[in-house]
Amino acid sequence: MLEQTPDRFDRIVAYLPAVLDEPRPPSAAVRSRDLLAAVLAGDRPTAEALLAERVPAESTEARRVLAEQLDWLLDGGLAPGLGELPGLAAVTDAPALAAVTARALVVGCRGDDAHPVFVAESLAAVLPLSILHVYAEPAVLWTARADLRERIAGFLNAGSAGVGSGDG
């Protein structure tokens, strides 16, 4: 959408972008194929184990969300989309995003092979009015939830000040 209508939004948040103008790397594609195979076979334990790799075991909220995701995948008809994901890119021409007029917050994290930090860095580099924030560890939705919520809400609710080349 940003590629086709670069002036559509005032502000955007890109949370853990997985791809930009090239498909996922082979390591992430293998995981998606394994998850799809487990879902299509109705193998809940294997699908749960694959999803749980990104969820801290000690978080009951994370486990609840994981159970919901499994239900959506196993019973909600989302499985066919998994098969297409590894070969998809978000945009066809990343440099075209230089025309985006929206202020952007790009959030990445280190150590997550499904959402490589270089994708967040590349996206922030091409968006002209972007802030890049990179967390030191994966699973930020669970390990840094309050900071993430405050960061995104603050960005979306802020005035026009504060957009620059990065903050961490």
CNS distance restraints for C-alpha pairs under 8 A (distance, minus, plus):
assign (resid   1 and name CA) (resid   5 and name CA) 5.94 0.50 0.50
assign (resid   1 and name CA) (resid   6 and name CA) 7.57 0.50 0.50
assign (resid   2 and name CA) (resid   6 and name CA) 4.68 0.50 0.50
assign (resid   2 and name CA) (resid   7 and name CA) 7.62 0.50 0.50
assign (resid   2 and name CA) (resid   8 and name CA) 7.25 0.50 0.50
assign (resid   2 and name CA) (resid  97 and name CA) 6.88 0.50 0.50
assign (resid   2 and name CA) (resid 100 and name CA) 6.65 0.50 0.50
assign (resid   3 and name CA) (resid  91 and name CA) 6.84 0.50 0.50
assign (resid   3 and name CA) (resid  93 and name CA) 7.68 0.50 0.50
assign (resid   3 and name CA) (resid  96 and name CA) 6.29 0.50 0.50
assign (resid   3 and name CA) (resid  97 and name CA) 5.85 0.50 0.50
assign (resid   3 and name CA) (resid 100 and name CA) 7.73 0.50 0.50
assign (resid   5 and name CA) (resid 100 and name CA) 7.94 0.50 0.50
assign (resid   6 and name CA) (resid  97 and name CA) 7.06 0.50 0.50
assign (resid   6 and name CA) (resid  99 and name CA) 5.81 0.50 0.50
assign (resid   6 and name CA) (resid 100 and name CA) 4.16 0.50 0.50
assign (resid   6 and name CA) (resid 101 and name CA) 6.18 0.50 0.50
assign (resid   6 and name CA) (resid 102 and name CA) 7.72 0.50 0.50
assign (resid   7 and name CA) (resid  99 and name CA) 7.89 0.50 0.50
assign (resid   7 and name CA) (resid 100 and name CA) 5.84 0.50 0.50
assign (resid   7 and name CA) (resid 101 and name CA) 5.22 0.50 0.50
assign (resid   7 and name CA) (resid 102 and name CA) 6.68 0.50 0.50
assign (resid   8 and name CA) (resid 102 and name CA) 7.80 0.50 0.50
assign (resid   9 and name CA) (resid 101 and name CA) 7.56 0.50 0.50
assign (resid   9 and name CA) (resid 102 and name CA) 5.53 0.50 0.50
assign (resid  10 and name CA) (resid 101 and name CA) 7.20 0.50 0.50
assign (resid  10 and name CA) (resid 102 and name CA) 4.49 0.50 0.50
assign (resid  10 and name CA) (resid 103 and name CA) 6.26 0.50 0.50
assign (resid  11 and name CA) (resid 102 and name CA) 4.85 0.50 0.50
assign (resid  11 and name CA) (resid 103 and name CA) 4.68 0.50 0.50
assign (resid  11 and name CA) (resid 104 and name CA) 5.65 0.50 0.50
assign (resid  11 and name CA) (resid 105 and name CA) 7.99 0.50 0.50
assign (resid  11 and name CA) (resid 156 and name CA) 6.67 0.50 0.50
assign (resid  12 and name CA) (resid 102 and name CA) 6.55 0.50 0.50
assign (resid  12 and name CA) (resid 103 and name CA) 6.38 0.50 0.50
assign (resid  12 and name CA) (resid 104 and name CA) 4.81 0.50 0.50
assign (resid  12 and name CA) (resid 105 and name CA) 6.38 0.50 0.50
assign (resid  12 and name CA) (resid 156 and name CA) 7.90 0.50 0.50
assign (resid  13 and name CA) (resid 104 and name CA) 5.71 0.50 0.50
assign (resid  13 and name CA) (resid 105 and name CA) 4.77 0.50 0.50
assign (resid  13 and name CA) (resid 106 and name CA) 5.87 0.50 0.50
assign (resid  13 and name CA) (resid 107 and name CA) 7.62 0.50 0.50
assign (resid  13 and name CA) (resid 152 and name CA) 7.39 0.50 0.50
assign (resid  14 and name CA) (resid 104 and name CA) 7.47 0.50 0.50
assign (resid  14 and name CA) (resid 105 and name CA) 6.25 0.50 0.50
assign (resid  14 and name CA) (resid 106 and name CA) 4.73 0.50 0.50
assign (resid  14 and name CA) (resid 107 and name CA) 6.11 0.50 0.50
assign (resid  15 and name CA) (resid 106 and name CA) 6.12 0.50 0.50
assign (resid  15 and name CA) (resid 107 and name CA) 4.86 0.50 0.50
assign (resid  15 and name CA) (resid 108 and name CA) 6.66 0.50 0.50
assign (resid  16 and name CA) (resid 106 and name CA) 7.58 0.50 0.50
assign (resid  16 and name CA) (resid 107 and name CA) 5.58 0.50 0.50
assign (resid  16 and name CA) (resid 108 and name CA) 4.82 0.50 0.50
assign (resid  16 and name CA) (resid 109 and name CA) 7.05 0.50 0.50
assign (resid  16 and name CA) (resid 115 and name CA) 5.65 0.50 0.50
assign (resid  16 and name CA) (resid 120 and name CA) 6.78 0.50 0.50
assign (resid  17 and name CA) (resid 107 and name CA) 7.75 0.50 0.50
assign (resid  17 and name CA) (resid 108 and name CA) 7.13 0.50 0.50
assign (resid  17 and name CA) (resid 115 and name CA) 5.85 0.50 0.50
assign (resid  17 and name CA) (resid 116 and name CA) 7.83 0.50 0.50
assign (resid  17 and name CA) (resid 119 and name CA) 6.35 0.50 0.50
assign (resid  17 and name CA) (resid 120 and name CA) 5.87 0.50 0.50
assign (resid  18 and name CA) (resid  24 and name CA) 7.02 0.50 0.50
assign (resid  18 and name CA) (resid 114 and name CA) 6.08 0.50 0.50
assign (resid  18 and name CA) (resid 115 and name CA) 4.19 0.50 0.50
assign (resid  18 and name CA) (resid 116 and name CA) 6.44 0.50 0.50
assign (resid  18 and name CA) (resid 119 and name CA) 6.54 0.50 0.50
assign (resid  18 and name CA) (resid 120 and name CA) 7.97 0.50 0.50
assign (resid  19 and name CA) (resid  23 and name CA) 6.12 0.50 0.50
assign (resid  19 and name CA) (resid  24 and name CA) 6.01 0.50 0.50
assign (resid  19 and name CA) (resid  89 and name CA) 5.68 0.50 0.50
assign (resid  19 and name CA) (resid  90 and name CA) 5.96 0.50 0.50
assign (resid  19 and name CA) (resid 115 and name CA) 7.44 0.50 0.50
assign (resid  19 and name CA) (resid 119 and name CA) 6.03 0.50 0.50
assign (resid  20 and name CA) (resid  89 and name CA) 5.75 0.50 0.50
assign (resid  20 and name CA) (resid  90 and name CA) 5.05 0.50 0.50
assign (resid  20 and name CA) (resid  91 and name CA) 5.95 0.50 0.50
assign (resid  20 and name CA) (resid  94 and name CA) 6.76 0.50 0.50
assign (resid  20 and name CA) (resid 119 and name CA) 6.32 0.50 0.50
assign (resid  20 and name CA) (resid 122 and name CA) 7.84 0.50 0.50
assign (resid  20 and name CA) (resid 123 and name CA) 6.93 0.50 0.50
assign (resid  21 and name CA) (resid  89 and name CA) 5.12 0.50 0.50
assign (resid  21 and name CA) (resid  90 and name CA) 5.90 0.50 0.50
assign (resid  21 and name CA) (resid  91 and name CA) 4.98 0.50 0.50
assign (resid  21 and name CA) (resid  92 and name CA) 5.37 0.50 0.50
assign (resid  21 and name CA) (resid  93 and name CA) 6.20 0.50 0.50
assign (resid  21 and name CA) (resid  94 and name CA) 5.75 0.50 0.50
assign (resid  22 and name CA) (resid  88 and name CA) 7.36 0.50 0.50
assign (resid  22 and name CA) (resid  89 and name CA) 5.02 0.50 0.50
assign (resid  22 and name CA) (resid  90 and name CA) 7.72 0.50 0.50
assign (resid  23 and name CA) (resid  86 and name CA) 6.24 0.50 0.50
assign (resid  23 and name CA) (resid  87 and name CA) 5.14 0.50 0.50
assign (resid  23 and name CA) (resid  88 and name CA) 5.02 0.50 0.50
assign (resid  23 and name CA) (resid  89 and name CA) 4.71 0.50 0.50
assign (resid  24 and name CA) (resid  28 and name CA) 6.11 0.50 0.50
assign (resid  24 and name CA) (resid  29 and name CA) 6.21 0.50 0.50
assign (resid  24 and name CA) (resid  86 and name CA) 5.55 0.50 0.50
assign (resid  24 and name CA) (resid  87 and name CA) 6.79 0.50 0.50
assign (resid  24 and name CA) (resid  88 and name CA) 7.38 0.50 0.50
assign (resid  24 and name CA) (resid  89 and name CA) 7.51 0.50 0.50
assign (resid  24 and name CA) (resid 114 and name CA) 7.64 0.50 0.50
assign (resid  25 and name CA) (resid  29 and name CA) 6.37 0.50 0.50
assign (resid  26 and name CA) (resid  30 and name CA) 6.14 0.50 0.50
assign (resid  27 and name CA) (resid  31 and name CA) 6.70 0.50 0.50
assign (resid  27 and name CA) (resid 113 and name CA) 7.35 0.50 0.50
assign (resid  28 and name CA) (resid  32 and name CA) 6.38 0.50 0.50
assign (resid  28 and name CA) (resid  86 and name CA) 7.35 0.50 0.50
assign (resid  28 and name CA) (resid 113 and name CA) 6.33 0.50 0.50
assign (resid  28 and name CA) (resid 114 and name CA) 5.24 0.50 0.50
assign (resid  29 and name CA) (resid  33 and name CA) 6.19 0.50 0.50
assign (resid  29 and name CA) (resid  86 and name CA) 4.86 0.50 0.50
assign (resid  29 and name CA) (resid  87 and name CA) 7.88 0.50 0.50
assign (resid  30 and name CA) (resid  34 and name CA) 6.15 0.50 0.50
assign (resid  31 and name CA) (resid  35 and name CA) 6.14 0.50 0.50
assign (resid  31 and name CA) (resid  50 and name CA) 7.63 0.50 0.50
assign (resid  32 and name CA) (resid  36 and name CA) 6.09 0.50 0.50
assign (resid  32 and name CA) (resid  82 and name CA) 6.58 0.50 0.50
assign (resid  32 and name CA) (resid  83 and name CA) 7.32 0.50 0.50
assign (resid  32 and name CA) (resid  85 and name CA) 7.65 0.50 0.50
assign (resid  32 and name CA) (resid  86 and name CA) 6.78 0.50 0.50
assign (resid  33 and name CA) (resid  37 and name CA) 6.12 0.50 0.50
assign (resid  33 and name CA) (resid  82 and name CA) 7.61 0.50 0.50
assign (resid  33 and name CA) (resid  83 and name CA) 6.63 0.50 0.50
assign (resid  34 and name CA) (resid  38 and name CA) 6.28 0.50 0.50
assign (resid  35 and name CA) (resid  39 and name CA) 6.15 0.50 0.50
assign (resid  35 and name CA) (resid  46 and name CA) 7.75 0.50 0.50
assign (resid  35 and name CA) (resid  47 and name CA) 5.59 0.50 0.50
assign (resid  35 and name CA) (resid  50 and name CA) 6.51 0.50 0.50
assign (resid  35 and name CA) (resid  82 and name CA) 8.00 0.50 0.50
assign (resid  36 and name CA) (resid  40 and name CA) 6.02 0.50 0.50
assign (resid  36 and name CA) (resid  79 and name CA) 6.32 0.50 0.50
assign (resid  36 and name CA) (resid  80 and name CA) 7.95 0.50 0.50
assign (resid  36 and name CA) (resid  82 and name CA) 5.99 0.50 0.50
assign (resid  36 and name CA) (resid  83 and name CA) 6.40 0.50 0.50
assign (resid  37 and name CA) (resid  41 and name CA) 6.09 0.50 0.50
assign (resid  38 and name CA) (resid  42 and name CA) 6.10 0.50 0.50
assign (resid  38 and name CA) (resid  43 and name CA) 4.91 0.50 0.50
assign (resid  38 and name CA) (resid  44 and name CA) 7.03 0.50 0.50
assign (resid  38 and name CA) (resid  46 and name CA) 6.03 0.50 0.50
assign (resid  38 and name CA) (resid  47 and name CA) 5.40 0.50 0.50
assign (resid  39 and name CA) (resid  43 and name CA) 5.96 0.50 0.50
assign (resid  39 and name CA) (resid  44 and name CA) 6.95 0.50 0.50
assign (resid  39 and name CA) (resid  47 and name CA) 6.22 0.50 0.50
assign (resid  39 and name CA) (resid  73 and name CA) 6.62 0.50 0.50
assign (resid  39 and name CA) (resid  74 and name CA) 5.70 0.50 0.50
assign (resid  39 and name CA) (resid  79 and name CA) 6.63 0.50 0.50
assign (resid  40 and name CA) (resid  74 and name CA) 7.62 0.50 0.50
assign (resid  40 and name CA) (resid  79 and name CA) 6.96 0.50 0.50
assign (resid  42 and name CA) (resid  74 and name CA) 6.55 0.50 0.50
assign (resid  43 and name CA) (resid  47 and name CA) 6.29 0.50 0.50
assign (resid  44 and name CA) (resid  48 and name CA) 5.86 0.50 0.50
assign (resid  44 and name CA) (resid  70 and name CA) 7.43 0.50 0.50
assign (resid  44 and name CA) (resid  74 and name CA) 7.68 0.50 0.50
assign (resid  45 and name CA) (resid  49 and name CA) 6.12 0.50 0.50
assign (resid  46 and name CA) (resid  50 and name CA) 6.27 0.50 0.50
assign (resid  47 and name CA) (resid  51 and name CA) 6.26 0.50 0.50
assign (resid  47 and name CA) (resid  70 and name CA) 7.30 0.50 0.50
assign (resid  48 and name CA) (resid  52 and name CA) 5.84 0.50 0.50
assign (resid  48 and name CA) (resid  66 and name CA) 7.53 0.50 0.50
assign (resid  48 and name CA) (resid  67 and name CA) 7.91 0.50 0.50
assign (resid  48 and name CA) (resid  70 and name CA) 6.78 0.50 0.50
assign (resid  49 and name CA) (resid  53 and name CA) 6.51 0.50 0.50
assign (resid  51 and name CA) (resid  55 and name CA) 7.33 0.50 0.50
assign (resid  51 and name CA) (resid  66 and name CA) 7.06 0.50 0.50
assign (resid  52 and name CA) (resid  56 and name CA) 7.54 0.50 0.50
assign (resid  52 and name CA) (resid  57 and name CA) 7.81 0.50 0.50
assign (resid  52 and name CA) (resid  66 and name CA) 7.19 0.50 0.50
assign (resid  54 and name CA) (resid 138 and name CA) 7.55 0.50 0.50
assign (resid  54 and name CA) (resid 139 and name CA) 5.92 0.50 0.50
assign (resid  55 and name CA) (resid  59 and name CA) 7.75 0.50 0.50
assign (resid  55 and name CA) (resid  62 and name CA) 6.15 0.50 0.50
assign (resid  55 and name CA) (resid  63 and name CA) 7.34 0.50 0.50
assign (resid  55 and name CA) (resid  66 and name CA) 7.85 0.50 0.50
assign (resid  55 and name CA) (resid 139 and name CA) 6.47 0.50 0.50
assign (resid  55 and name CA) (resid 142 and name CA) 7.35 0.50 0.50
assign (resid  56 and name CA) (resid  62 and name CA) 7.02 0.50 0.50
assign (resid  56 and name CA) (resid 139 and name CA) 7.60 0.50 0.50
assign (resid  56 and name CA) (resid 142 and name CA) 7.20 0.50 0.50
assign (resid  57 and name CA) (resid  62 and name CA) 7.94 0.50 0.50
assign (resid  57 and name CA) (resid  63 and name CA) 7.38 0.50 0.50
assign (resid  59 and name CA) (resid  63 and name CA) 6.33 0.50 0.50
assign (resid  59 and name CA) (resid 142 and name CA) 7.49 0.50 0.50
assign (resid  60 and name CA) (resid  64 and name CA) 6.20 0.50 0.50
assign (resid  61 and name CA) (resid  65 and name CA) 6.30 0.50 0.50
assign (resid  62 and name CA) (resid  66 and name CA) 6.07 0.50 0.50
assign (resid  62 and name CA) (resid 142 and name CA) 6.78 0.50 0.50
assign (resid  63 and name CA) (resid  67 and name CA) 6.20 0.50 0.50
assign (resid  64 and name CA) (resid  68 and name CA) 6.42 0.50 0.50
assign (resid  65 and name CA) (resid  69 and name CA) 6.20 0.50 0.50
assign (resid  66 and name CA) (resid  70 and name CA) 6.21 0.50 0.50
assign (resid  67 and name CA) (resid  71 and name CA) 6.28 0.50 0.50
assign (resid  68 and name CA) (resid  72 and name CA) 6.28 0.50 0.50
assign (resid  69 and name CA) (resid  73 and name CA) 6.14 0.50 0.50
assign (resid  70 and name CA) (resid  74 and name CA) 5.86 0.50 0.50
assign (resid  71 and name CA) (resid  75 and name CA) 5.44 0.50 0.50
assign (resid  71 and name CA) (resid  76 and name CA) 6.66 0.50 0.50
assign (resid  72 and name CA) (resid  76 and name CA) 4.29 0.50 0.50
assign (resid  72 and name CA) (resid  77 and name CA) 6.99 0.50 0.50
assign (resid  72 and name CA) (resid  78 and name CA) 6.51 0.50 0.50
assign (resid  73 and name CA) (resid  77 and name CA) 6.41 0.50 0.50
assign (resid  73 and name CA) (resid  78 and name CA) 5.18 0.50 0.50
assign (resid  73 and name CA) (resid  79 and name CA) 5.59 0.50 0.50
assign (resid  74 and name CA) (resid  78 and name CA) 7.68 0.50 0.50
assign (resid  74 and name CA) (resid  79 and name CA) 7.22 0.50 0.50
assign (resid  78 and name CA) (resid  82 and name CA) 7.15 0.50 0.50
assign (resid  79 and name CA) (resid  83 and name CA) 7.19 0.50 0.50
assign (resid  80 and name CA) (resid  84 and name CA) 7.22 0.50 0.50
assign (resid  81 and name CA) (resid  85 and name CA) 6.46 0.50 0.50
assign (resid  82 and name CA) (resid  86 and name CA) 7.73 0.50 0.50
assign (resid  84 and name CA) (resid  88 and name CA) 6.78 0.50 0.50
assign (resid  93 and name CA) (resid  97 and name CA) 7.53 0.50 0.50
assign (resid  94 and name CA) (resid  98 and name CA) 7.93 0.50 0.50
assign (resid  94 and name CA) (resid 123 and name CA) 7.81 0.50 0.50
assign (resid  94 and name CA) (resid 126 and name CA) 7.06 0.50 0.50
assign (resid  95 and name CA) (resid 126 and name CA) 6.24 0.50 0.50
assign (resid  97 and name CA) (resid 126 and name CA) 6.19 0.50 0.50
assign (resid  97 and name CA) (resid 127 and name CA) 5.87 0.50 0.50
assign (resid  98 and name CA) (resid 126 and name CA) 5.47 0.50 0.50
assign (resid  98 and name CA) (resid 127 and name CA) 5.21 0.50 0.50
assign (resid  98 and name CA) (resid 128 and name CA) 5.75 0.50 0.50
assign (resid  99 and name CA) (resid 127 and name CA) 7.76 0.50 0.50
assign (resid  99 and name CA) (resid 128 and name CA) 7.67 0.50 0.50
assign (resid 100 and name CA) (resid 127 and name CA) 6.51 0.50 0.50
assign (resid 100 and name CA) (resid 128 and name CA) 7.11 0.50 0.50
assign (resid 101 and name CA) (resid 128 and name CA) 7.56 0.50 0.50
assign (resid 101 and name CA) (resid 129 and name CA) 7.30 0.50 0.50
assign (resid 102 and name CA) (resid 129 and name CA) 6.78 0.50 0.50
assign (resid 103 and name CA) (resid 129 and name CA) 4.89 0.50 0.50
assign (resid 103 and name CA) (resid 130 and name CA) 5.83 0.50 0.50
assign (resid 103 and name CA) (resid 163 and name CA) 7.01 0.50 0.50
assign (resid 104 and name CA) (resid 124 and name CA) 7.88 0.50 0.50
assign (resid 104 and name CA) (resid 127 and name CA) 7.28 0.50 0.50
assign (resid 104 and name CA) (resid 129 and name CA) 6.02 0.50 0.50
assign (resid 104 and name CA) (resid 130 and name CA) 4.46 0.50 0.50
assign (resid 104 and name CA) (resid 131 and name CA) 6.20 0.50 0.50
assign (resid 105 and name CA) (resid 124 and name CA) 7.93 0.50 0.50
assign (resid 105 and name CA) (resid 130 and name CA) 5.69 0.50 0.50
assign (resid 105 and name CA) (resid 131 and name CA) 4.90 0.50 0.50
assign (resid 105 and name CA) (resid 132 and name CA) 6.06 0.50 0.50
assign (resid 105 and name CA) (resid 133 and name CA) 7.59 0.50 0.50
assign (resid 105 and name CA) (resid 152 and name CA) 7.68 0.50 0.50
assign (resid 105 and name CA) (resid 155 and name CA) 7.19 0.50 0.50
assign (resid 106 and name CA) (resid 120 and name CA) 6.21 0.50 0.50
assign (resid 106 and name CA) (resid 123 and name CA) 7.41 0.50 0.50
assign (resid 106 and name CA) (resid 124 and name CA) 6.09 0.50 0.50
assign (resid 106 and name CA) (resid 130 and name CA) 6.99 0.50 0.50
assign (resid 106 and name CA) (resid 131 and name CA) 6.12 0.50 0.50
assign (resid 106 and name CA) (resid 132 and name CA) 4.84 0.50 0.50
assign (resid 106 and name CA) (resid 133 and name CA) 6.31 0.50 0.50
assign (resid 107 and name CA) (resid 120 and name CA) 6.60 0.50 0.50
assign (resid 107 and name CA) (resid 132 and name CA) 6.03 0.50 0.50
assign (resid 107 and name CA) (resid 133 and name CA) 5.03 0.50 0.50
assign (resid 107 and name CA) (resid 134 and name CA) 5.85 0.50 0.50
assign (resid 107 and name CA) (resid 135 and name CA) 7.75 0.50 0.50
assign (resid 108 and name CA) (resid 115 and name CA) 7.49 0.50 0.50
assign (resid 108 and name CA) (resid 116 and name CA) 7.69 0.50 0.50
assign (resid 108 and name CA) (resid 117 and name CA) 5.51 0.50 0.50
assign (resid 108 and name CA) (resid 120 and name CA) 5.35 0.50 0.50
assign (resid 108 and name CA) (resid 121 and name CA) 7.74 0.50 0.50
assign (resid 108 and name CA) (resid 132 and name CA) 7.63 0.50 0.50
assign (resid 108 and name CA) (resid 133 and name CA) 6.30 0.50 0.50
assign (resid 108 and name CA) (resid 134 and name CA) 4.59 0.50 0.50
assign (resid 108 and name CA) (resid 135 and name CA) 6.27 0.50 0.50
assign (resid 109 and name CA) (resid 115 and name CA) 7.66 0.50 0.50
assign (resid 109 and name CA) (resid 116 and name CA) 7.47 0.50 0.50
assign (resid 109 and name CA) (resid 117 and name CA) 5.68 0.50 0.50
assign (resid 109 and name CA) (resid 134 and name CA) 4.91 0.50 0.50
assign (resid 109 and name CA) (resid 135 and name CA) 4.44 0.50 0.50
assign (resid 109 and name CA) (resid 136 and name CA) 5.85 0.50 0.50
assign (resid 109 and name CA) (resid 137 and name CA) 5.80 0.50 0.50
assign (resid 109 and name CA) (resid 138 and name CA) 5.55 0.50 0.50
assign (resid 109 and name CA) (resid 140 and name CA) 7.53 0.50 0.50
assign (resid 110 and name CA) (resid 116 and name CA) 7.11 0.50 0.50
assign (resid 110 and name CA) (resid 117 and name CA) 5.68 0.50 0.50
assign (resid 110 and name CA) (resid 134 and name CA) 7.10 0.50 0.50
assign (resid 110 and name CA) (resid 135 and name CA) 6.39 0.50 0.50
assign (resid 110 and name CA) (resid 136 and name CA) 5.32 0.50 0.50
assign (resid 110 and name CA) (resid 137 and name CA) 5.24 0.50 0.50
assign (resid 110 and name CA) (resid 138 and name CA) 5.96 0.50 0.50
assign (resid 111 and name CA) (resid 116 and name CA) 7.44 0.50 0.50
assign (resid 111 and name CA) (resid 117 and name CA) 7.86 0.50 0.50
assign (resid 111 and name CA) (resid 136 and name CA) 7.84 0.50 0.50
assign (resid 111 and name CA) (resid 137 and name CA) 5.99 0.50 0.50
assign (resid 111 and name CA) (resid 138 and name CA) 5.56 0.50 0.50
assign (resid 112 and name CA) (resid 116 and name CA) 5.83 0.50 0.50
assign (resid 112 and name CA) (resid 117 and name CA) 7.64 0.50 0.50
assign (resid 112 and name CA) (resid 137 and name CA) 7.89 0.50 0.50
assign (resid 112 and name CA) (resid 138 and name CA) 5.44 0.50 0.50
assign (resid 115 and name CA) (resid 119 and name CA) 7.25 0.50 0.50
assign (resid 116 and name CA) (resid 120 and name CA) 7.27 0.50 0.50
assign (resid 117 and name CA) (resid 121 and name CA) 6.27 0.50 0.50
assign (resid 117 and name CA) (resid 134 and name CA) 7.52 0.50 0.50
assign (resid 118 and name CA) (resid 122 and name CA) 5.92 0.50 0.50
assign (resid 119 and name CA) (resid 123 and name CA) 6.08 0.50 0.50
assign (resid 120 and name CA) (resid 124 and name CA) 6.11 0.50 0.50
assign (resid 120 and name CA) (resid 132 and name CA) 7.49 0.50 0.50
assign (resid 121 and name CA) (resid 125 and name CA) 6.08 0.50 0.50
assign (resid 121 and name CA) (resid 132 and name CA) 7.06 0.50 0.50
assign (resid 122 and name CA) (resid 126 and name CA) 6.38 0.50 0.50
assign (resid 123 and name CA) (resid 127 and name CA) 6.27 0.50 0.50
assign (resid 124 and name CA) (resid 128 and name CA) 7.80 0.50 0.50
assign (resid 124 and name CA) (resid 130 and name CA) 5.62 0.50 0.50
assign (resid 124 and name CA) (resid 131 and name CA) 6.76 0.50 0.50
assign (resid 124 and name CA) (resid 132 and name CA) 5.91 0.50 0.50
assign (resid 125 and name CA) (resid 130 and name CA) 7.70 0.50 0.50
assign (resid 129 and name CA) (resid 163 and name CA) 6.22 0.50 0.50
assign (resid 129 and name CA) (resid 164 and name CA) 6.64 0.50 0.50
assign (resid 129 and name CA) (resid 165 and name CA) 7.75 0.50 0.50
assign (resid 130 and name CA) (resid 163 and name CA) 6.32 0.50 0.50
assign (resid 130 and name CA) (resid 164 and name CA) 6.24 0.50 0.50
assign (resid 130 and name CA) (resid 165 and name CA) 6.28 0.50 0.50
assign (resid 130 and name CA) (resid 166 and name CA) 7.26 0.50 0.50
assign (resid 131 and name CA) (resid 163 and name CA) 6.14 0.50 0.50
assign (resid 131 and name CA) (resid 164 and name CA) 5.76 0.50 0.50
assign (resid 131 and name CA) (resid 165 and name CA) 5.58 0.50 0.50
assign (resid 131 and name CA) (resid 166 and name CA) 4.52 0.50 0.50
assign (resid 131 and name CA) (resid 167 and name CA) 6.65 0.50 0.50
assign (resid 132 and name CA) (resid 165 and name CA) 7.10 0.50 0.50
assign (resid 132 and name CA) (resid 166 and name CA) 4.72 0.50 0.50
assign (resid 132 and name CA) (resid 167 and name CA) 6.36 0.50 0.50
assign (resid 132 and name CA) (resid 168 and name CA) 6.90 0.50 0.50
assign (resid 133 and name CA) (resid 166 and name CA) 6.61 0.50 0.50
assign (resid 133 and name CA) (resid 167 and name CA) 5.97 0.50 0.50
assign (resid 133 and name CA) (resid 168 and name CA) 5.04 0.50 0.50
assign (resid 134 and name CA) (resid 168 and name CA) 6.05 0.50 0.50
assign (resid 135 and name CA) (resid 140 and name CA) 7.19 0.50 0.50
assign (resid 135 and name CA) (resid 168 and name CA) 7.98 0.50 0.50
assign (resid 139 and name CA) (resid 143 and name CA) 6.05 0.50 0.50
assign (resid 140 and name CA) (resid 144 and name CA) 4.84 0.50 0.50
assign (resid 140 and name CA) (resid 145 and name CA) 6.27 0.50 0.50
assign (resid 140 and name CA) (resid 148 and name CA) 7.38 0.50 0.50
assign (resid 141 and name CA) (resid 145 and name CA) 4.89 0.50 0.50
assign (resid 141 and name CA) (resid 148 and name CA) 7.14 0.50 0.50
assign (resid 144 and name CA) (resid 148 and name CA) 6.02 0.50 0.50
assign (resid 145 and name CA) (resid 149 and name CA) 6.03 0.50 0.50
assign (resid 146 and name CA) (resid 150 and name CA) 6.09 0.50 0.50
assign (resid 147 and name CA) (resid 151 and name CA) 5.92 0.50 0.50
assign (resid 148 and name CA) (resid 152 and name CA) 6.12 0.50 0.50
assign (resid 149 and name CA) (resid 153 and name CA) 5.96 0.50 0.50
assign (resid 150 and name CA) (resid 154 and name CA) 5.72 0.50 0.50
assign (resid 151 and name CA) (resid 155 and name CA) 6.12 0.50 0.50
assign (resid 152 and name CA) (resid 156 and name CA) 6.13 0.50 0.50
assign (resid 153 and name CA) (resid 157 and name CA) 5.92 0.50 0.50
assign (resid 154 and name CA) (resid 158 and name CA) 5.74 0.50 0.50
